[in-house]
Amino acid sequence: MPSAAERTRTLVQSTCSGALLIPGLDAMRPDLLVPEARTVGPDGEVLLVFPADSPVVRAATHAVDDELTAVLELTDVAPVSVPNRIRGRAWLSGWLTCLPGVAEPGRTMLRLELGDLCVDDLWGVEQTEPEEFARADADPLAEYETELLQHLHAAHGEQVLGLYSLLGERAEGARTAGDRAVPLALDRFGLRVRFTRARGGGTAAERSFDARFEFPRPVRDIAGLRRAMHTLFEAALE
């Protein structure tokens, strides 16, 4: 299982949506609070790039004693169409300061020194410390996850649905016509699938649930993932 620090760092370094929440700027247009880029600095701080004339930069520039508190809110949405597509959220709170002269002309880089971090995702709700976040690495599959899940859904839908046979006692009877399976999340430890059981042929009677399929060992790259997925699909046919 990935740690809370790893899951949080993966979200920060992913392409999921994020906005900076600052007291006094609550009524601002939401798009003005979205950084153009974000990354993690060498000491675990979060670096955010905004237009130099943005309200966020002005607020950070005029903060008294560089004590502007802010929260970076991240929202992770599944890249495939499923009910309840939000897979998780994370909140990173701390203190915001400007780093003049670092970004390209017309842009300003801001430094968010972290104090509190919380993630609420498919694994549950957990908090982590800034030191743990600084030491953590993003999941090695994170940059490929969107493309991989979409490929699995489009090209290997029947094989993904076939993983139902691995649920054993957790399965609610045999597969029936109308059952569906969508690959929901992927990381170095395994694949999470959202199954929808057809009941009586009506949408209102359907029920969805998630199942997690662990890899024999954590994967490090795409080649390792291919081997792990092949092993899963082969096991489902036995």
Contacts in CASP RR format, 6 or more apart in sequence:
PFRMAT RR
TARGET T0000
AUTHOR 0000-0000-0000
METHOD contacts of the structure
MODEL  1
MPSAAERTRTLVQSTCSGALLIPGLDAMRPDLLVPEARTVGPDGEVLLVF
PADSPVVRAATHAVDDELTAVLELTDVAPVSVPNRIRGRAWLSGWLTCLP
GVAEPGRTMLRLELGDLCVDDLWGVEQTEPEEFARADADPLAEYETELLQ
HLHAAHGEQVLGLYSLLGERAEGARTAGDRAVPLALDRFGLRVRFTRARG
GGTAAERSFDARFEFPRPVRDIAGLRRAMHTLFEAALE
1 123 0 8 1.000
1 189 0 8 1.000
2 10 0 8 1.000
2 123 0 8 1.000
2 139 0 8 1.000
2 187 0 8 1.000
2 188 0 8 1.000
2 189 0 8 1.000
3 128 0 8 1.000
3 132 0 8 1.000
3 136 0 8 1.000
4 117 0 8 1.000
4 119 0 8 1.000
4 126 0 8 1.000
4 127 0 8 1.000
4 128 0 8 1.000
4 132 0 8 1.000
5 117 0 8 1.000
5 128 0 8 1.000
5 129 0 8 1.000
5 132 0 8 1.000
5 133 0 8 1.000
5 135 0 8 1.000
5 136 0 8 1.000
6 136 0 8 1.000
6 137 0 8 1.000
6 138 0 8 1.000
6 139 0 8 1.000
7 90 0 8 1.000
7 119 0 8 1.000
7 121 0 8 1.000
7 123 0 8 1.000
7 126 0 8 1.000
7 139 0 8 1.000
8 90 0 8 1.000
8 92 0 8 1.000
8 117 0 8 1.000
8 119 0 8 1.000
8 128 0 8 1.000
8 133 0 8 1.000
8 136 0 8 1.000
9 40 0 8 1.000
9 133 0 8 1.000
9 136 0 8 1.000
9 137 0 8 1.000
9 138 0 8 1.000
10 138 0 8 1.000
10 139 0 8 1.000
10 142 0 8 1.000
10 187 0 8 1.000
11 74 0 8 1.000
11 76 0 8 1.000
11 88 0 8 1.000
11 90 0 8 1.000
11 119 0 8 1.000
12 38 0 8 1.000
12 39 0 8 1.000
12 40 0 8 1.000
12 46 0 8 1.000
12 72 0 8 1.000
12 74 0 8 1.000
12 90 0 8 1.000
12 92 0 8 1.000
12 138 0 8 1.000
13 39 0 8 1.000
13 40 0 8 1.000
13 138 0 8 1.000
13 142 0 8 1.000
14 76 0 8 1.000
14 138 0 8 1.000
14 142 0 8 1.000
14 143 0 8 1.000
14 145 0 8 1.000
15 146 0 8 1.000
16 74 0 8 1.000
16 75 0 8 1.000
16 76 0 8 1.000
16 77 0 8 1.000
17 34 0 8 1.000
17 74 0 8 1.000
17 75 0 8 1.000
17 77 0 8 1.000
18 34 0 8 1.000
18 35 0 8 1.000
18 38 0 8 1.000
18 72 0 8 1.000
18 73 0 8 1.000
18 74 0 8 1.000
18 75 0 8 1.000
19 30 0 8 1.000
19 33 0 8 1.000
19 34 0 8 1.000
19 72 0 8 1.000
19 73 0 8 1.000
20 33 0 8 1.000
20 34 0 8 1.000
20 35 0 8 1.000
20 48 0 8 1.000
20 56 0 8 1.000
20 70 0 8 1.000
20 71 0 8 1.000
20 72 0 8 1.000
20 73 0 8 1.000
20 96 0 8 1.000
20 112 0 8 1.000
21 33 0 8 1.000
21 70 0 8 1.000
21 71 0 8 1.000
21 72 0 8 1.000
21 73 0 8 1.000
22 33 0 8 1.000
22 56 0 8 1.000
22 59 0 8 1.000
22 68 0 8 1.000
22 69 0 8 1.000
22 70 0 8 1.000
22 71 0 8 1.000
22 96 0 8 1.000
23 69 0 8 1.000
24 59 0 8 1.000
25 33 0 8 1.000
25 55 0 8 1.000
25 56 0 8 1.000
25 59 0 8 1.000
28 55 0 8 1.000
32 54 0 8 1.000
32 55 0 8 1.000
32 56 0 8 1.000
33 56 0 8 1.000
35 48 0 8 1.000
35 49 0 8 1.000
35 50 0 8 1.000
35 110 0 8 1.000
36 49 0 8 1.000
36 50 0 8 1.000
36 51 0 8 1.000
36 107 0 8 1.000
37 48 0 8 1.000
37 49 0 8 1.000
38 46 0 8 1.000
38 47 0 8 1.000
38 48 0 8 1.000
38 49 0 8 1.000
38 72 0 8 1.000
39 46 0 8 1.000
39 47 0 8 1.000
40 46 0 8 1.000
40 47 0 8 1.000
40 134 0 8 1.000
41 47 0 8 1.000
43 134 0 8 1.000
44 114 0 8 1.000
44 130 0 8 1.000
44 133 0 8 1.000
44 134 0 8 1.000
45 111 0 8 1.000
45 112 0 8 1.000
45 113 0 8 1.000
45 114 0 8 1.000
46 72 0 8 1.000
46 92 0 8 1.000
46 111 0 8 1.000
46 112 0 8 1.000
46 114 0 8 1.000
47 99 0 8 1.000
47 109 0 8 1.000
47 110 0 8 1.000
47 111 0 8 1.000
47 112 0 8 1.000
48 72 0 8 1.000
48 109 0 8 1.000
48 110 0 8 1.000
48 111 0 8 1.000
48 112 0 8 1.000
49 103 0 8 1.000
49 107 0 8 1.000
49 108 0 8 1.000
49 109 0 8 1.000
49 110 0 8 1.000
50 56 0 8 1.000
50 57 0 8 1.000
50 107 0 8 1.000
50 108 0 8 1.000
50 110 0 8 1.000
51 57 0 8 1.000
51 106 0 8 1.000
51 107 0 8 1.000
51 108 0 8 1.000
52 106 0 8 1.000
52 107 0 8 1.000
52 108 0 8 1.000
53 106 0 8 1.000
54 108 0 8 1.000
56 96 0 8 1.000
56 110 0 8 1.000
57 98 0 8 1.000
57 108 0 8 1.000
57 110 0 8 1.000
59 68 0 8 1.000
59 96 0 8 1.000
60 68 0 8 1.000
60 96 0 8 1.000
60 97 0 8 1.000
60 98 0 8 1.000
60 110 0 8 1.000
61 98 0 8 1.000
63 96 0 8 1.000
63 97 0 8 1.000
66 95 0 8 1.000
66 97 0 8 1.000
67 95 0 8 1.000
68 95 0 8 1.000
68 96 0 8 1.000
68 97 0 8 1.000
69 93 0 8 1.000
69 94 0 8 1.000
69 95 0 8 1.000
69 96 0 8 1.000
70 93 0 8 1.000
70 94 0 8 1.000
70 95 0 8 1.000
70 96 0 8 1.000
70 112 0 8 1.000
71 91 0 8 1.000
71 92 0 8 1.000
71 93 0 8 1.000
71 94 0 8 1.000
72 91 0 8 1.000
72 92 0 8 1.000
72 93 0 8 1.000
72 112 0 8 1.000
73 89 0 8 1.000
73 90 0 8 1.000
73 91 0 8 1.000
74 89 0 8 1.000
74 90 0 8 1.000
74 91 0 8 1.000
74 92 0 8 1.000
75 86 0 8 1.000
75 88 0 8 1.000
75 89 0 8 1.000
76 86 0 8 1.000
76 87 0 8 1.000
76 88 0 8 1.000
76 89 0 8 1.000
76 90 0 8 1.000
76 121 0 8 1.000
77 85 0 8 1.000
77 86 0 8 1.000
77 87 0 8 1.000
78 85 0 8 1.000
78 86 0 8 1.000
78 87 0 8 1.000
78 149 0 8 1.000
78 184 0 8 1.000
78 185 0 8 1.000
79 145 0 8 1.000
79 146 0 8 1.000
79 149 0 8 1.000
79 150 0 8 1.000
80 149 0 8 1.000
80 150 0 8 1.000
80 153 0 8 1.000
80 182 0 8 1.000
80 183 0 8 1.000
80 184 0 8 1.000
81 182 0 8 1.000
82 182 0 8 1.000
82 184 0 8 1.000
82 194 0 8 1.000
82 208 0 8 1.000
83 194 0 8 1.000
83 196 0 8 1.000
83 208 0 8 1.000
87 121 0 8 1.000
87 122 0 8 1.000
87 184 0 8 1.000
87 185 0 8 1.000
88 119 0 8 1.000
88 120 0 8 1.000
88 121 0 8 1.000
88 122 0 8 1.000
89 119 0 8 1.000
89 120 0 8 1.000
89 121 0 8 1.000
90 117 0 8 1.000
90 118 0 8 1.000
90 119 0 8 1.000
90 120 0 8 1.000
90 121 0 8 1.000
91 116 0 8 1.000
91 117 0 8 1.000
91 118 0 8 1.000
92 112 0 8 1.000
92 114 0 8 1.000
92 116 0 8 1.000
92 117 0 8 1.000
93 114 0 8 1.000
93 115 0 8 1.000
93 116 0 8 1.000
93 117 0 8 1.000
94 112 0 8 1.000
94 113 0 8 1.000
94 114 0 8 1.000
94 115 0 8 1.000
94 116 0 8 1.000
95 112 0 8 1.000
95 113 0 8 1.000
95 115 0 8 1.000
96 110 0 8 1.000
96 111 0 8 1.000
96 112 0 8 1.000
96 113 0 8 1.000
97 110 0 8 1.000
97 111 0 8 1.000
97 113 0 8 1.000
98 108 0 8 1.000
98 109 0 8 1.000
98 110 0 8 1.000
98 111 0 8 1.000
99 108 0 8 1.000
99 109 0 8 1.000
99 110 0 8 1.000
99 111 0 8 1.000
100 108 0 8 1.000
101 108 0 8 1.000
101 109 0 8 1.000
102 109 0 8 1.000
103 109 0 8 1.000
114 130 0 8 1.000
114 133 0 8 1.000
115 130 0 8 1.000
116 127 0 8 1.000
117 127 0 8 1.000
117 128 0 8 1.000
117 129 0 8 1.000
117 130 0 8 1.000
117 133 0 8 1.000
118 125 0 8 1.000
118 126 0 8 1.000
118 127 0 8 1.000
118 128 0 8 1.000
119 125 0 8 1.000
119 126 0 8 1.000
119 127 0 8 1.000
119 128 0 8 1.000
122 184 0 8 1.000
122 185 0 8 1.000
122 192 0 8 1.000
122 210 0 8 1.000
139 145 0 8 1.000
139 187 0 8 1.000
139 188 0 8 1.000
140 188 0 8 1.000
140 219 0 8 1.000
140 220 0 8 1.000
140 221 0 8 1.000
141 148 0 8 1.000
141 186 0 8 1.000
141 187 0 8 1.000
141 188 0 8 1.000
141 219 0 8 1.000
141 222 0 8 1.000
141 225 0 8 1.000
142 187 0 8 1.000
144 222 0 8 1.000
145 185 0 8 1.000
145 186 0 8 1.000
145 187 0 8 1.000
148 186 0 8 1.000
148 225 0 8 1.000
149 183 0 8 1.000
149 184 0 8 1.000
149 185 0 8 1.000
149 186 0 8 1.000
152 160 0 8 1.000
152 183 0 8 1.000
152 229 0 8 1.000
153 160 0 8 1.000
153 182 0 8 1.000
153 183 0 8 1.000
156 233 0 8 1.000
157 181 0 8 1.000
159 233 0 8 1.000
159 236 0 8 1.000
160 181 0 8 1.000
160 182 0 8 1.000
160 183 0 8 1.000
160 193 0 8 1.000
161 175 0 8 1.000
161 179 0 8 1.000
161 180 0 8 1.000
161 181 0 8 1.000
161 195 0 8 1.000
162 175 0 8 1.000
162 181 0 8 1.000
162 233 0 8 1.000
162 236 0 8 1.000
163 181 0 8 1.000
163 193 0 8 1.000
163 211 0 8 1.000
163 213 0 8 1.000
163 232 0 8 1.000
163 233 0 8 1.000
163 236 0 8 1.000
164 171 0 8 1.000
164 175 0 8 1.000
164 179 0 8 1.000
164 181 0 8 1.000
164 195 0 8 1.000
164 211 0 8 1.000
164 236 0 8 1.000
165 171 0 8 1.000
165 175 0 8 1.000
165 236 0 8 1.000
166 213 0 8 1.000
166 232 0 8 1.000
166 235 0 8 1.000
166 236 0 8 1.000
167 211 0 8 1.000
170 211 0 8 1.000
172 197 0 8 1.000
176 197 0 8 1.000
176 198 0 8 1.000
177 198 0 8 1.000
178 198 0 8 1.000
178 201 0 8 1.000
179 195 0 8 1.000
179 196 0 8 1.000
179 197 0 8 1.000
179 198 0 8 1.000
180 195 0 8 1.000
180 196 0 8 1.000
180 198 0 8 1.000
181 193 0 8 1.000
181 194 0 8 1.000
181 195 0 8 1.000
181 196 0 8 1.000
182 193 0 8 1.000
182 194 0 8 1.000
182 196 0 8 1.000
183 191 0 8 1.000
183 192 0 8 1.000
183 193 0 8 1.000
184 192 0 8 1.000
184 193 0 8 1.000
184 194 0 8 1.000
184 210 0 8 1.000
185 191 0 8 1.000
185 192 0 8 1.000
186 192 0 8 1.000
186 225 0 8 1.000
188 215 0 8 1.000
188 218 0 8 1.000
188 219 0 8 1.000
188 220 0 8 1.000
189 214 0 8 1.000
189 215 0 8 1.000
189 218 0 8 1.000
190 212 0 8 1.000
190 213 0 8 1.000
190 214 0 8 1.000
190 215 0 8 1.000
190 219 0 8 1.000
190 228 0 8 1.000
191 212 0 8 1.000
191 213 0 8 1.000
191 215 0 8 1.000
191 229 0 8 1.000
191 232 0 8 1.000
192 210 0 8 1.000
192 211 0 8 1.000
192 212 0 8 1.000
192 213 0 8 1.000
193 210 0 8 1.000
193 211 0 8 1.000
193 212 0 8 1.000
193 213 0 8 1.000
194 208 0 8 1.000
194 209 0 8 1.000
194 210 0 8 1.000
195 208 0 8 1.000
195 209 0 8 1.000
195 210 0 8 1.000
195 211 0 8 1.000
196 206 0 8 1.000
196 207 0 8 1.000
196 208 0 8 1.000
197 206 0 8 1.000
197 207 0 8 1.000
197 208 0 8 1.000
197 209 0 8 1.000
198 205 0 8 1.000
198 206 0 8 1.000
199 205 0 8 1.000
199 206 0 8 1.000
199 207 0 8 1.000
213 232 0 8 1.000
215 228 0 8 1.000
215 231 0 8 1.000
215 232 0 8 1.000
216 228 0 8 1.000
216 231 0 8 1.000
217 228 0 8 1.000
219 225 0 8 1.000
219 227 0 8 1.000
219 228 0 8 1.000
END
